[in-house]
Amino acid sequence: MDVVIIVRERCPYCKQALECFQKLLCTDKYCGVNLICIEDNSEAAKNYDYTYLPAVFLGNERVMHGASCRADIVKILEFARFQE
């Protein structure tokens, strides 16, 4: 399953979440999960309903937005891993 993350270039919370996703996705456990990164001001971001960044979606469902911790990201990846 694809995980979509909407970020803004200068957002420290976005940077932190993106780095955490990338580190976890390098492990064998989550190698089957695809991360799609969308810039907040892009045309593609208009297809998603969010207020805070970073915003994370599984399909069209928002599963996280705003500051997050590693445990939140692990939960998202665990769910996405079993939705294949």
Secondary structure, DSSP 8 states (H G I E B T S, - for coil): -EEEEEE-TT-HHHHHHHHHHHHHHTSGGGTT-EEEEEETTSTGGGGS--SSSSEEEETTEEEEESS--HHHHHHHHHHHHTT-
